[in-house]
Amino acid sequence: MFLTKLTVNRRSPAFIRDVADVHEMHRTVMSAYPELHDTTVFRGTHGVLWRIDILPQGQIVQYVQSRTAPDWARLPEGLLLKPAEVRSLQPVLDAVRPGRRFSFRLVANPTRCVKVEGAEDRRRRVPIRPAELVAWLAGKGEQHGFIIPVSRQGGPDVTTSPVPRLVGKRREKHPITIHPVRYDGHLVVVDPAAFTEAVVSGVGRAKPYGCGLLSLAPGLTQ
């Protein structure tokens, strides 16, 4: 597994185009990977997940994780302020064991299904209510082999913050609208196999569009 840090030039024409259409940003990221005949499994086969972070001073960093080694020389000219920084994710994966505590960051797309009014057999996905965001993550933890510990203040050791809405258009002009949420906090591994799969494959929906990448660092002891 590979993890790349891209320091983005926010004034580059490519980034200005991509930030206005998340599908274009997806295509830009995927340009670093070999083409496949079946494009429906392109991202999944290479195991690509990505996330945009905006640093306090306004600098934009894009993190990209993948099973396949990327070739960032294929990116549009002027998109990066400095060469891509690529490292192995294996040391992180090797550190996963029962009871291991990690600091984490996750930008996710928490949604729920609701019935379409006037159509009993149809449902659509809508964003989770703010009061339910932590419960959504706890449910993902049950599925993916981790728990959120209790903080010194007595509540779940995680904070949520809004992320700018992601919009764009897929092929045939189908609109994309995603309301991401950023989670920062600590987690504890309870099922190493399930947790490792979550790190490798991502958490939640909208994985082609900047959601699902679970970034880890050694957790501090409370």
C-alpha positions in Angstrom: 0.0 0.0 0.0 1.2 3.5 -0.9 0.3 6.9 0.7 1.0 10.1 -1.2 1.0 13.7 0.0 0.4 16.2 -2.8 0.9 19.9 -2.0 -1.5 21.5 -4.4 -1.2 24.9 -6.2 -4.7 26.3 -5.5 -4.2 28.8 -8.4 -3.5 26.2 -11.0 -6.1 26.0 -13.8 -6.4 22.2 -13.2 -7.2 22.6 -9.5 -9.7 25.5 -10.2 -11.4 23.2 -12.7 -11.4 20.2 -10.4 -12.6 22.0 -7.2 -15.7 23.0 -9.2 -16.4 19.4 -10.3 -15.5 16.6 -8.0 -15.8 14.1 -10.8 -13.0 15.9 -12.7 -10.9 15.7 -9.5 -11.5 12.0 -9.4 -10.3 11.7 -13.0 -7.2 13.8 -12.2 -6.3 11.5 -9.3 -6.9 8.4 -11.3 -4.7 9.6 -14.2 -1.7 8.5 -12.0 -2.8 4.8 -12.4 -2.7 2.4 -15.3 -5.9 2.3 -17.4 -8.1 -0.8 -17.1 -10.4 -2.2 -19.7 -13.4 -2.4 -17.3 -13.6 1.2 -16.0 -16.3 0.3 -13.5 -13.7 -1.4 -11.3 -10.8 1.1 -12.1 -10.7 2.8 -8.7 -11.4 -0.3 -6.6 -8.8 -2.5 -8.4 -6.1 0.1 -7.7 -7.5 0.7 -4.2 -7.5 4.5 -4.6 -8.9 6.7 -1.8 -8.2 10.4 -1.4 -8.9 13.4 0.8 -8.4 17.1 0.6 -7.1 18.9 3.8 -6.9 22.7 4.1 -4.1 23.6 6.5 -4.5 26.6 8.9 -2.5 28.9 6.7 -4.7 28.1 3.7 -2.4 25.6 2.0 -4.2 22.7 0.3 -2.8 19.2 0.7 -4.3 16.1 -1.0 -3.6 12.7 0.5 -4.0 9.7 -1.9 -3.8 6.0 -0.8 -3.6 3.1 -3.2 -2.6 -0.5 -3.7 -0.9 0.3 -7.0 2.2 2.5 -7.1 1.2 5.9 -8.6 2.9 7.8 -11.4 2.4 11.4 -10.4 4.3 12.7 -13.5 1.0 12.3 -15.3 -0.6 15.1 -13.4 -1.4 18.4 -15.2 1.5 20.8 -15.3 1.5 23.3 -12.5 -0.9 21.4 -10.3 1.7 20.8 -7.6 3.9 23.3 -5.7 6.5 20.6 -5.0 7.2 17.0 -5.9 4.8 14.3 -4.7 5.8 12.7 -1.4 5.1 8.9 -1.5 5.7 6.4 1.3 4.7 2.9 2.2 1.6 2.4 4.4 2.9 -1.0 5.6 4.3 0.3 8.9 0.9 1.5 9.8 -0.8 -1.7 8.9 1.9 -3.7 10.8 1.0 -1.7 13.9 -2.6 -2.9 13.9 -3.3 -5.2 16.8 -6.1 -5.7 19.4 -6.3 -2.9 21.9 -4.0 -0.6 19.8 -5.1 3.1 20.1 -4.7 5.5 17.1 -5.4 9.1 16.5 -7.4 9.3 13.3 -9.0 11.6 10.7 -11.8 10.6 8.4 -13.7 12.6 5.9 -16.9 10.6 5.4 -20.3 10.9 3.7 -22.8 9.9 6.5 -26.1 9.2 4.9 -29.4 7.4 5.6 -32.2 6.1 3.3 -35.6 7.7 3.3 -38.7 6.9 1.3 -39.5 9.0 -1.7 -42.8 10.6 -1.1 -45.5 9.1 -3.4 -43.3 6.2 -4.4 -43.4 3.4 -1.7 -40.9 1.2 -3.4 -38.3 4.0 -3.9 -35.7 5.4 -1.5 -33.1 8.0 -1.7 -30.1 8.9 0.4 -30.0 12.0 2.5 -27.3 13.4 4.9 -27.4 12.2 8.5 -28.7 14.8 11.0 -25.9 16.5 13.0 -27.0 14.9 16.3 -26.6 11.5 14.7 -23.1 11.9 13.3 -21.2 10.3 16.1 -23.7 7.4 16.3 -23.1 6.8 12.6 -19.4 6.5 13.2 -19.9 4.2 16.1 -22.0 2.0 13.9 -19.2 1.9 11.3 -16.9 0.9 14.2 -19.0 -2.1 15.0 -18.8 -3.1 11.3 -15.1 -2.4 10.9 -13.5 -3.6 14.1 -12.9 -0.5 16.2 -14.5 1.5 19.0 -14.4 5.2 19.9 -13.1 5.5 23.5 -14.4 7.9 26.1 -12.7 11.2 26.5 -11.6 12.9 29.7 -14.8 14.9 29.4 -16.9 11.8 29.5 -18.2 11.7 25.9 -16.9 9.9 22.8 -13.4 11.0 22.0 -14.2 12.4 18.6 -15.1 15.8 17.1 -17.0 16.5 13.9 -16.6 19.5 11.6 -18.3 20.4 8.3 -16.5 20.2 5.0 -17.4 22.2 1.9 -20.0 20.5 -0.1 -18.8 18.5 -3.1 -20.6 18.9 -6.4 -20.1 17.8 -10.0 -21.5 15.7 -12.8 -21.0 12.1 -13.8 -21.2 10.8 -17.3 -24.6 11.6 -19.0 -24.7 14.8 -16.8 -26.0 13.0 -13.6 -25.4 15.5 -10.8 -23.2 14.8 -7.8 -23.9 16.4 -4.5 -22.1 15.2 -1.3 -22.2 16.7 2.1 -19.0 15.5 3.8 -18.2 15.5 7.5 -14.7 15.4 9.0 -14.1 13.3 12.1 -11.0 13.8 14.3 -10.3 11.8 17.4 -9.1 8.5 18.8 -10.1 4.9 18.2 -9.2 1.5 19.6 -8.8 -1.6 17.5 -10.9 -4.6 18.6 -10.8 -6.7 15.4 -7.5 -6.3 13.5 -8.7 -8.1 10.3 -11.8 -6.1 10.0 -10.0 -2.9 10.9 -7.2 -3.4 8.4 -9.8 -4.0 5.7 -11.4 -0.7 6.6 -8.1 1.1 6.3 -7.3 -0.5 3.0 -10.8 -0.2 1.4 -12.2 2.9 3.1 -15.2 3.7 5.3 -18.7 4.7 4.0 -19.9 5.9 0.7 -18.6 8.4 -2.0 -15.1 6.8 -2.0 -14.4 8.0 -5.6 -15.1 11.6 -4.5 -12.8 12.3 -1.5 -14.6 10.4 1.2 -13.6 7.2 3.2 -9.9 7.6 3.7 -9.1 6.7 7.3 -5.8 8.3 8.3 -4.0 7.0 11.4 -1.3 8.1 13.8 -0.2 6.5 17.1 -2.6 7.6 19.8 -1.6 9.4 23.0 -2.4 7.8 26.3 -5.1 9.6 28.2 
